[in-house]
């Protein structure tokens, strides 16, 4: 299959964003040692970045909608590159905390604008596939860059991790300039106009599916290391390979999700995938003590964690036809809320001394809610254009 080079700059941007977001988790002890802080304090750097994503997405989108998308994406990537470069030389904890917050600001905004641009570049019926191609950068980051950069950070110095991310950002800026086509901006909108989609019930259903249904998978991902080492009996030294397996699942799932969504429609695909998430998490709860089955489930959960990205973004764009970029930015905030909710609720049974497979049981409950809301959404808004036309013709005949 020939790859449209116009989508490559967006994928490179996703590669940089995925690398900076997920590598830090494996380097917390190194960062804590250098900055003379505790590991829990170093963990606040993750929270600061996530907070930047949630706050930055709607604000940056709101004030950039009147500018051409190509220039906006380049500006976001310049900010991203600048603050990741500054992270490499931050002298102390307070400075690093502020810089990590600033680094997160363009994250959701970049994907928000990028999602709409990818959909517009796609031909009819290929929108979800093009969006999945953009998110390929994020999945390749988990498969290749996160293990590689974590190794480099451990072996040499964690500051090199941020320097590498900054270099990826420079390449993204270059290829955005060279290959991304110019598109017209929307001059007939403003910040408050962009937020009107929040009055729409359809939009809130999509955000609920994202935050709660998708959050169920983060109950698994947040505690995957103790789950695999304590329950499944994997050696700690082998966890890097387990994470590569999960990353491989993300790459496959992301692309398959885009293709299936274009064939079945995003509403049916979303409901199906969240149902499969629920089944997989049920398997994690009951079968993780069997090592080989646990590894298969790791690949499956990894695949499902990214397969929903394309269809659910398409659903949100349909729900907010006049505020697509802002809606896509809110989706990024929704994914980060899902991350936080999954980690929080998944940790509750552990506080009561239950085994490490119990977070997955919490995830089953969260994904069940996601399935219910997805089916409700599909019932209300899931008609295809052909079905809508058939209904219209039927009504005309009755008259």
N, C-alpha and C positions, 0 to 999 in steps of 0.2 A: 504494500500500500504506500503510495507516494504521500509524503508529509508536506503540507503547505508551509513554506518557510515563514509566512507571515505570523504563524502562531508560535514560532520558536522563541521570539523575544519574551513573550508572556510566560512560556515554560521556564526560561532561564531565570526570570524574576521569581517564579514559584520555587525554583531550586534554591535560590538564595534565602528566601523567606523560610522554607522548610528546614534548611540547614541551621539558621540562627535560632529558630524556635525550639528545635528538639535536641540539638547537640548539648546545650547548656545543662540538661538534666544529668548527663553522664560526667560532667566536669565540675559539678558542685564542690566536691571535696578539694579539688585543686584550687578553685577560685577562693574558697573559704580560707585555705592555708595562706595564700598570697596576701589577701586583704585582711587577714587576722580577724576573722569573724567565725561564727559557728555555721555548721551546715544548714540548720533551719533558717538562719539569717540569709545565707546565700540563696536559699529557696525563694526568698522574697523577690529576687531578681526575675524569677519566672512569673510571679504574680504581677510585678511591675510591668513586664512586657505585655502580659494578657490584658491588664488594665488599659495600657496604651492602645491595644487593638480595639477594645470595646469603645473607648472614648474617641479615638482618632477616626474610625471608619465613618460615622455619620457627619462629624464636623468637617473633615477634609472633603468629603464628597459634596456636602452642602454648599461649600464655598468654591467649588471647582466645576460645577455642572455647566457653567456658561463658557468654559474654555474647551478647546479641541481636545478630544480624548488622548491623542498621541502625546501632546505636550503635558497633559495632566499625568499620564503614566510615567513619563520621563522625570517629571518633578518629584513624584512619589518615590521613584527609585533613587533619585539623587539624595533625598532625605534619608532613605533607608541606608544607602551606602555611607553617607557622612556619619551617621550615628553609630553604625557598626564599626566604622574605622575609629571613632572616638572611644568606643568600648575597649579597643585593643590597648589604649594608653591611659585609661581611667586610673587615677592614682589612689583612690580610696573607695570605701563602700558607699558612702553617700553620693559621691559623684557617679559611680557605676549605677546606682539605683535610679537616679534621674535620667541617665543616658539610656538605660534599658527601657524605661517608660517612653522616652522619645523615639527609640527604635521601633517600638510597637505601633506608633501612630499611623504610619503609612501602610501597614500590613493589610488590614481589612479593606482600606480604601483602594489599594492596588488591585486586590482580587475583585472588589466591587465593580470598578471600571473595566477591568480585564474580562470579567464574565460577560458583560454586555458587548464589549468589542469583539470577543470570540464568537458570540452568537450572531453578530451582524456580519462577520466575515464568512460564516458558514453558509453553505447552500441550503435550500429548503429541505427540511427533514434531517439535517446534520448538526443542528445546534448543540445538542447534548454531547455529541462526539467531539466537537471542537472545544467545548468547555472542559471535557475530560482530558483533552490534549494539553490544555493550559495547566490543569492540576497534575499532569504527569511529572512536571518539575518537582512538585511537592512530594510525590510518591518516590521518585528517584532519590530525592534527598534522604528519605528514610531508609532506602535500600542500600545506597552507596555512600553518600556524603556523610551522614551522621556517624556510621561506624568508622569511616576513614578519618574524619576530622577529630572524632573523640580519641582515636589512637594517637594522632599527631599532637593533640593537646596534652594527653597523658605523658607521652614520650619526651616531648620538647618543652612546650609551655602553652598554657591555655590561651594566652593572648594571641597566639597564631590562629586560633579558631576564628576570632573576630576579623583578623586580617584577611583570612581566606574568604569569609563571607563578603567583605568589602570588595575584594577582587571580582567575585561573582557578580556583585552589584554593578561594577564598572562595565563588565561584559553585557549585562542586561541593558544598561543605558545605551551602549554602542549599538546593539542590535535593534533596540526600539527605534533608534534614529534611522538606521539603515533599512529595516525591513517592514516595520509596522506602517500600514497605509494611513494616510491622513483621512480623518472623518470630521464631518461638520458637528459643531457643538449645538446645544439646545439653548437658544437665546430667550425663549419664552417661558422661563421657569426661574424660581428662586428658592431659597432654603425652605421656607414654610410650605411652599407648593410641593416640594419634594417629599415632605413628611406627611402629606395627606393620605398616603397609602395606609398609614397606621390606623385610620378610621375604618378600614376595610376588614371585615371578619375573615375573609379568605387569607389575608396576609398573616393574621394572628394564628390561624390554624397551621400554616407552614412553619412559623416560628416556634410553635408549641411542639410540632413534630421534631424539629431540629434540636431544641433545648432538652426535651425529655426523652424522646425516642432515641435520638443519636447519643444522648448522654448515657444511655444504658451501656453502650460499648466502652465508655471511659471508665466504668466501674471495673471492667476487665483490664484495660490497658494501664490504668493507674497503678495496679498492684500485680502486674504480670511477673515481675521478678520474684517476689516471695511465693507467688502461686506456682511458678515453674520449679523453683529450687526446693521449696519446702513440701509442697503437695505432690508434684510430678517427679521429684528426685533428680532434676537436672543439676549438674555441677555449675557452680557460680561462674567458673571460667568458660563455660559453654554458652552463657547467656547472650553473648554478642552474636552467635550463630542463630539463636532463637529470634533475636530482633531482626536479623537479616531475613529470616523466614517470614516474619510478620510484614517486613517491608516489601518482600516479593509479592505477598498477597495483596498489598495495597496497590502496587503497580498493575497487577492483573485485574483486580476488582475495579479500579478506576476506569480502565479502558472498556471492560465488559459492561459496566454500568452505563457508560455513555452510549454504546451500541444498542443495548437492550432498550434503553429509554427511548431512543429514536424509533424503534420498531413497535414497542408496546404502548408507548406514551408515558410521560413522567409520572402520572398519578398511579397507574397500575404498577409501574416499576418500583416506585417508592414503597407502596403498601407491601409488595412481595418481598422486597429487600429487608424491610424492618421485621417482617414476620420471620424471615430466615435468620436475622440477627437474634431474635428471641429464641429460636430453636438452637442456634449455635451456643448461646450463653447457657441454655439449659444443659447442653452437652458438657460445657466447661464445668458446671457445678457438679454434675453426677460422675463424670468420666476422667477428670484431670489427674487422678492418681495413676492412670494407665499412661505411661510416658509417650508411647507412639501415637495414641489417640490424642493426647494433649498437644502434640506437635502438629497433627493434622488440623485440630481446632484452632491453633495459633494462626496457621495460614488462612483458614476460612474466616476467622474474625478479622484478620488484617484486610482480607479482600472486601469483606462487607463494610468495613469502616470507611473505605473510600468509594465504594460503588454507588453510594447514595448521593455523593456530592453533585454530580451533574443533574440527575432528575429533580432533586429538590431545589436546586438553583433555578431550573427552568420553571418549576411551579411558582416560585416567588416572583420571577419576572412576569409570568402570566397574571399573577395577583396584583401587580403594580405596573401596568403598562405605561404609565406616564412618569414613573419614578424608578425606572429599572436599576440605575446605578445605586441610588440610595437604598433600595430594597436589597440589592446584592451585598451592599456594605453591612446592612443589618444582619444578613445571613452569616457573615463572618463573626459578628458579635455573638450571634446565636450559637455558633460552633464553639466559641470560647466559653460561653455560659454552660454549654453541654459538658465541656471539659471539667469546669469547676464543680458542677452538680454531680457528675459521675464520681469524681474523686472524693467529694464530701460524703455523699450518701453511701458509696461503696465502702467507705472507712468505718461507718457506724457499727456493723457487726463485728469488725475487728476490735473495736473499743470494748466490746463485751467478751472478748476472748475466743470468738468463733474462728474456725480455720480459714485459710486464705482463699478457699473456693467460694466462700459466702458472698463476697462482693458481686460475683457473677449472678447470684440469685437475686440480689437487689436489681441488677441490670435486667434480669428477666421481667421483673415488675415494671421497670421504666419502659422497656421496649414494648411490653403489652399495651401500655397507655399509648405509645407511639403508633401501634397497629390500629387501635380503636380510632384514634384521631385521623389516621391515614385513610381508613375505610370510610369514615364520615366525610372527609375531604373528597375522596373519589366519588362518593355518591352525589355530593353537591356540585362539584366542579369538574368532574373527570370525563366529560363527554369529549370525544374527538371532533374535529371540524366536520367530518363526514356525518357523524351522528347528529350534530347540531343542525346540519342541513336537512337531514331526514326528518328530524322533529319539526322543523319549520315547514317543510313540505306537507307533513301530516296535518299540522294545524291549518294550513291553507286549504287542504282538501276538505277538512271538517266544515270550514266556513262555506 
